[in-house]
Amino acid sequence: MDFRLRAVEYKEKGHTFGELKEAFGILPQTFYGWKKRLESGYYDNRPKQVRRRKIDKEKLMQAIEERPGIFLSELAQMFGCSPQSVHTMLKRLGINRKKTVGRFAMCPQLPEPSTIPA
């Protein structure tokens, strides 16, 4: 924003488009676009729009606290969205859903190298 404002002010002080291009590296079309937007208030501080999410963070946290082993697909059905959406929200909240039980957990532990007979 500050760069655009400086470029428009620079040109309005009487500098040519050649000088404007040399100083700021912009073309006349860019200058006129920026000038039009500055005059219309396009760059003024507008309140940021916040999208309403399907997944309520508090309800998601509560569901996980009640049932720690719940599957993403079950959470997705609760909130009416996809499992990927639930995963993304959990990732934003810093919650890892990885389980420690898997095919490697069922395997017997390998002996230490020092205990293996030579």
N, C-alpha and C positions, 0 to 999 in steps of 0.2 A: 504494500500500500504506500509506504513512504517513498519507495523508488518511483512509483507511478506519479505521485504528487510532485515530486521533485522534477520529473521529466516534463510534466505539463507546465509547471511554473517556469522552467527554463525556457521553453518555447514561447510562452506568453510574455517573457521579458524582451522579446524581439529577436531572438536567435533564429537562424534559418533551419530548414529541415536537414540540410547537409550537416550543420553543426550539431543538431539534435541527434542525428544518426551517429556521428563521430563520438559524441559525448556519452550517449546512452545505448547506442546500438539498436534503435527502434526505427521503424518505417513510419511514414505519415499516416497510414491506415491505423496503425497501433496507437499513435498519438490521438487521433480523432476518436477512436473507440474509448480510450482511457478518459479523455476529456468529457465525452458524453456521459460516461458512467459516474464520473466525479460530480458533474453538475446535477445529475438526477438523484444523487445520494445513494447510489448502488453500493458504494464501499463503506457507508456509515455502519456503525456498530449495530447490527441487528441481533435480536435474541436468537440463540442457537436452537434449532428445532430438534426436539428429542422424539425419537420414534417410540411408539408403544410396543413393547415386546410381548410375545406370546408367553414366554417363560418368566414368571415372577421369581426374582432371586430369593426372596425370603421363603416362598413356598417350596422352591427347589431344595434349599438348605434343610428345611423342616422334613421333607420327604426322605432325604438322605440320612438325617439323624434318626428318623423312625425306623428305617429299613436300610442299614448300611450295605447290604448285599444286593440291592435292587439293580436290575438290568437297565441299560440305557433304553431299550425298547419299551419297557414298562413305564419308565419316566416319560418317554415320548408320548405314549398313549394317555397318560395323566394330563399332559399339557397340550395335547392336540397338535403335535409337531413331529418332525423327523428325529431319529436318534442322533443324527449328525448335529442338529441344532442343540440338543441337550449336551452333547459332547463339547460343542463350542462354548456354551454358557459355563459349563463346569471348568473348562480351561481358563476362561476369563476370571472365574472366581478363585482359581489356583487350586482346584481340587483334582487329584489324580485318582482315576477309577481303576487303575491296574491292580489285578489280583496277584497274590504271591503264589497261589496254587496253580500249577500248570504241569505240563508233561515232564519238565525237568525236576519238579518237586517230588514226583512219584519215583524217580530213578534212585537207586541206592547210591550213597555217597562213595566216591572213589577213594581208595586208600591213599595215605600220604606217600610221597616218593621214598621216604626214608624207611618205610615198613615193607616195601616190596623186596622179596628175596632176589639176590643177584644171580 
